[in-house]
């Protein structure tokens, strides 16, 4: 029986039920776009234009949403049980000391051009991301592998000494530096995806970035879908991969990703029936949907933290007293209850509570993120800016997003009210905002971090001095030593002790200040089936289908 989705006419009817006036320009369609079978074509928001479709040089959630439709790692995760299930590997073995993993790859694993996916592909791919010459911001994700960090830092040049070996075309052996309880969860992250060696070498080689290998017609992937069209800032289209090992389970034929960065525009397009799944929801519309159309909105728990970065290499933010003053002047309860209204929680730590069994415990009631305007004014005066006098003109950088703008304006007003300092807001598109943070070309920057895997290490390790995700100039050897000791510790209590001690340093030195722990709100058309809620915000595309 053929499937159907809601027509634009059917969803426009919602506009007459209290969701606001429809902007007709948002409803227009591109008559030049190729015709697609509406019964098997999912249309969804991707949050913005991706930096790249190379899984080894990107860092963002926008890229994750796209890449996870096209690539697949050794194992997948069942989002109902959060347990590993077969991916490219059909079975695996783990040593008694939990440091050696042997993966047996399935015979029918194929690239989208029909080539077999082999253990050698994983060795090549992991060597590529760890190679210092590629300068991959996310290379540290592979540091649990024996000698991976030394190779990535350039202290070791012989990759054969890194703990990854092909024991044949279908057998991959991975040796870890210490037991890593989240190692299976790492495999769903794009940094661990294999890339097609022949394609990489045909377009510049292993260490070249931003080559044409990621373009339609060139990109070879191994997941349920493969890239067929990319119109920058308009749409990215992926189609069912005929060589995917589990292709019979894939019910969609096409996914059209719309890179809409502004949630207000995205919501209008959703009401017009032009997309079936949004990336977010405008803050001002959440109460309306919850009241009038709860069947269209989901608000999922999310292991993610909204925070503000300080550029510690620039004055006045090279002074921890200034950083702490601004942190203490933020009323997190008010932001959550009166600005956001989406179930978020005020942040009293950077790592969200109960992340992999870890919850941060402050040493004293007077430590950690909190609202203490009197203490904030005292610290600012001690740093040389009594009542804000003499404080230089600084800018809070944020990405183009109405939700983010509203939140940043609230923080801006709190700093003016409590500290008498004027902070300017600067809006940039997502790619430029990210590039400027990486280059430390900012004063203050709105930031967020969503878990790649449910473990405190994923939050705290981004502030290693050599990672591309640090973006603050923070460098503390004692902090890094505690994290390394925690990663090598097998006893949970001892492991959490080291992480807690490290997080105390992070929060007191304050290269960042956490503001709130996020939830994930998004809109879903009723005809979309198989979408499983999970606190990582991931989507299993091969489980999705469209029904009348």
Buried (B, 14 or more C-beta within 10 A) or exposed (E): EEBEBBEEEEBBEBBEEEBBEBEEEBBEEEEEEEEBEBBBBBBBBBBBBBBBBBBBBBBBBBBBBBBBBBBBBBBBBEBEEEEBEBBBBBEBEBEEEBBBBBBBBBEEBBBBBEBBBBBBBBBBBBBBBBBBEBEBBBBBBBBBBBBBBBBBBEEBEEBEEBBBBBEEBBBBBBBBBBBBBBBBBBBBBBBBBBBBBEBBEBBEEBEBEEBEBBEBEBBBBBBBBBBBBBEEEEBBBBBBBEBBBBBEEBBBBBBBBBBBBBBBBBBBBBBBBBBBBBBBBBBBBBEBBBEBBEEBBBBBBBBBBBBBBBBBEBEBBEBBBBBBBBBBBBBBEBBBEEBBBBBBBBBBBBBBEEBBEBBBEBEEEEEBBBBBBEBBBBBBBEBEBBEBEEBEEBEBBBBBBBBBBBBBBBBBEBBBEBBBBEBEBBBBBBBBBBEBBBEBEBBBBBBBBBBBBBBBBBBBBBBBEEBBBBBBBBBBEEBBEBBBBBBBBEEEEEBBBBBBBBBBBBBEBBBBBBBBBBBBBBBBBEBBEBBEEBBBBBBBBBBBBBBE
